[in-house]
Amino acid sequence: MGYLNNSVVTVDAILTDKGRELLAKNDGSFRITQFALSDDEIDYTLYNPNNPSGSAYYGQAIENMPLLEAFPLVTQEMKYVLTTLPRGTSKMPVLDLGYAAITLKQGASLAITPQTLNYLGGTSTYESSGYTATISDVRTLSSFNGVGVDTPDALALNSSVTIGTNVSKTVVGTTINMTATTVNTLFGSNTILQATLTVVGRDSGARVTIPVTITKTSA
């Protein structure tokens, strides 16, 4: 969803690729239960407290920025989600996956348990709603699932399968499990497959994206 005009409230709303996928299944898995707001198009470095016209114009450059129209590619939107944090929060929460990059041999498995740093005053690294994890190309993995969150919407998302040309997959959990593919034909003449993993805290809105590399080990 995006605002088409910053002077008149005109909203353009479309389904993401994942939303279209769930709607096409026609099995009741397409249910809008939550929403989030983001400010992907805003460059806050343009805020200018030295504007000679005074404080009313400090944010003028930001207010005059063009606004993005809605587009369906879920991996390229909602990167900077607006979130409500406890009053007095002095540091933004950040995610720590324990890995700056992931490299797996064919058939190898890995469990990732994200931690949220600077969260709830630094007294907790655990988000009760868990995390969403999106692999950009699920074909690189033979299994990809989340565990630890048993709400109906999380279970429905975890059990969904990709259809058509959509190769990304999103799961929810406090722990994310992945196993590298053993299918050689995906490699072609290459010795590696590459994808990205994006993890987002469902309570904090903190997010991180890291590269995933699968190495070919069998002829």
Residue pairs with C-beta under 8 A, 6 or more apart in sequence:
1 11
1 12
1 13
1 14
1 70
2 11
2 12
2 67
2 68
2 69
2 70
3 9
3 10
3 11
3 12
3 67
4 10
4 11
4 12
4 67
4 69
5 67
6 63
6 67
12 69
12 70
13 70
14 70
14 71
14 72
15 23
15 72
16 72
16 73
16 74
16 77
17 72
17 73
17 74
17 166
17 168
18 74
18 166
18 168
18 170
19 30
19 72
20 72
21 160
21 162
21 163
21 164
21 166
22 29
22 30
22 160
23 30
24 163
24 164
25 160
25 163
29 156
29 160
31 153
31 156
33 153
34 153
36 78
36 81
36 82
36 205
37 81
37 82
38 77
38 78
38 79
38 80
38 81
38 82
39 80
39 82
40 68
40 77
40 78
40 79
40 80
41 65
41 66
41 67
41 68
42 62
42 65
42 80
43 62
43 65
44 62
46 61
46 62
46 65
47 58
47 59
47 61
47 62
48 57
48 58
48 59
48 60
48 61
49 55
49 58
51 57
51 58
51 60
53 60
68 77
70 77
71 77
74 134
74 168
74 170
75 134
75 136
75 168
75 196
75 198
79 207
81 200
81 205
81 207
82 205
83 203
83 204
83 205
85 93
85 204
86 120
86 121
88 121
89 118
89 121
91 118
92 118
92 206
93 116
93 117
93 118
93 119
93 201
93 204
93 205
93 206
94 116
94 117
94 118
94 206
94 208
95 114
95 115
95 116
95 117
95 131
95 199
95 200
95 201
95 206
95 207
95 208
96 114
96 115
96 116
96 117
96 125
96 208
97 112
97 114
97 199
97 208
97 210
98 112
98 113
98 115
99 112
99 210
100 210
101 210
101 211
101 212
101 213
102 110
102 197
102 210
102 211
102 212
102 213
103 212
103 213
103 214
103 215
104 110
104 178
104 179
104 180
104 212
104 213
104 214
104 215
105 180
105 214
105 215
105 217
106 180
106 181
106 182
106 214
106 215
106 216
106 217
106 218
107 142
107 179
107 180
107 181
107 182
107 217
108 179
108 180
109 143
109 177
109 178
109 179
109 180
110 177
110 178
110 179
111 175
111 176
111 177
111 178
112 133
112 175
112 176
112 177
112 178
112 199
113 174
113 175
113 176
114 131
114 174
114 176
114 199
114 201
115 125
115 126
116 124
116 125
116 126
116 127
116 201
116 203
116 204
116 206
117 125
119 125
119 127
119 201
119 203
119 204
119 206
126 174
127 174
127 201
127 202
127 203
127 204
128 203
129 149
129 202
129 203
130 146
130 148
130 149
130 154
130 172
130 173
130 174
130 202
131 146
131 172
131 173
131 174
131 176
131 199
131 200
131 201
131 202
132 170
132 171
132 172
132 199
132 200
132 202
133 144
133 146
133 170
133 171
133 172
133 173
133 176
133 197
133 198
133 199
133 200
134 168
134 169
134 170
134 197
134 198
134 199
135 141
135 144
135 168
135 169
135 178
135 195
135 196
135 197
135 212
136 167
136 168
136 195
136 196
136 197
136 198
137 167
137 168
137 193
137 195
138 144
138 162
138 167
138 168
138 169
139 167
139 181
139 183
139 186
139 193
140 180
140 181
140 186
140 193
140 194
140 195
140 212
140 214
141 178
141 179
141 180
141 181
141 214
142 179
142 180
142 181
142 182
142 183
143 177
143 178
143 179
144 169
144 171
144 176
144 177
144 178
144 179
145 158
145 171
145 173
145 176
145 177
146 154
146 158
146 171
146 172
146 173
146 174
146 175
146 176
146 177
147 173
147 174
147 175
147 177
148 173
148 174
148 175
149 172
149 173
149 174
153 172
154 172
154 173
157 170
157 171
157 172
158 171
158 172
158 173
160 169
162 168
162 169
172 202
176 199
180 214
181 193
181 214
182 218
184 216
184 218
184 219
186 193
187 193
187 216
190 216
191 215
191 216
192 213
192 214
192 215
192 216
193 213
193 214
193 216
194 211
194 212
194 213
194 214
195 211
195 212
195 214
196 209
196 210
196 211
196 212
197 209
197 210
197 211
197 212
198 207
198 208
198 209
199 207
199 208
199 209
200 206
200 207
201 207
